[in-house]
Amino acid sequence: MSHAIPEELLRRFDVPGPRYTSYPTADRFVEAFTESDYVQALAQRRAGSLALPLSLYVHIPFCESVCYYCACNKVITKHHSRAAEYLRYLTREVELQVAHLGQGHNVSQLHLGGGTPTFLSDSELEALMTMLRQHFTLVPGGEYSVEVDPRTVTEERLKTLARLGFNRLSFGVQDFDPAVQKAVHRVQPAEQVFELVAAARRIGFESVNVDLIYGLPLQTPQSFARTLAQVNELRPDRIALYAYAHLPSRFKPQRRIAAADLPGAGDKLSMLSLSLDALIDAGYVYVGMDHFALPNDALAVAKRQGRLHRNFQGYSTQPDCDLIALGVSAIGRIGATYSQNAKTLDEYRDLLDQGRLPIVRGLALTRDDLLRRAVIMALMCQGEVLFESIELGHLIDFKSHFARELETLEGLAAAGLVRLSPSGIQVTETGWFLVRAIAMVFDKNLQVDLDRARFSRII
Ligand code: SF4
């Protein structure tokens, strides 16, 4: 066994914290940021950086049945006719976006998330992609990914996704144990997932990701070890391993999970520890923040070469781009702003019916936000912060500006998570496993916010 990280460190740094797919985090967005702020950010983009490619995120909120652990923005329905109406609204939203942005922009990244994107029929997926291609240019060599619920696809459907231009698939697996699947109301036999992953390989998808969750009801370290062994047999290119955060007061479906069925903190810690060991022993590279990849996968290569980036979908190999977010609740990023669409379908449709973009909140980043974002992303993506490069980019003296943070980091250095030198901060091999705790030191909002309990725990 490799024993990737001592359990003592995992226990000590088990503090609630954000996942830093953005900084500041989405809970800091304000309603004072409106459609007109967003339109202004688009105008600045037009004036400044026409050549930079875009990233697109499209949220498809529908699911046929609810998974009890779910914390996503979704609409549970068996009425597939709702998808057709939603596509009409997405088209209207794209037309409004393009009216401000201009036609035919290059796109190097597209992600279809949900909900369940494969709730859409093949012809609806085709109509969606045709509509997007009418307004944007999907450049060759980009990352075009889609989240796939194994219960909703066949090999034929995967062929359709490939024909439509998708080159990456992400399968929601969570756990292969039938009792756990039953307890979370998401029954999908392992054979089905094995057949689909084999089909994805035959078809030629560049990368297959599998999502796993530990801390679900009825899971034990022994049962999860069996799931990990099956995942190793499946050999996906990438694995995302998330901790289940039981917050039934915030997420209604979670009320159907009996607290007594949940593994205790000790078992949860064991599951994390054995997962890290099992996946690393199986040859996976720990990319950072819950993500693993095979050594030849583009994500592992980018990590070795210091070219990782981070956006709302997690780690990426594509340079930071402006992100146009489409669909209910979707979050976008243009220049130094973040924006979020209405969270309910009713409000989303109402705003579009009025001829308005459905943006209801967001944030214009301050200079301090941009500085801290640069430090946090450097820690999470490159695993190091060079004082000089931050000083040049943000016109500060790093050591005096961040005197308090550097003092805090000394404790993490003593624990072996970072190395401090006169020229910078380096995340150690052990520190990568707790990189969120390191990043949190630079989060201004956490320094003034003692109510951290709303974030999921690190383990
Ligand atoms: S976990 Fe995914 S498939 Fe399950 S209800 Fe939530 S969004 Fe839908």
Residues whose N, C-alpha, C, O or C-beta is under 5 A from the ligand:
A	BS01	SF4	C63 S65 V66 C67 C70 C72 K74 G114 G115 T116
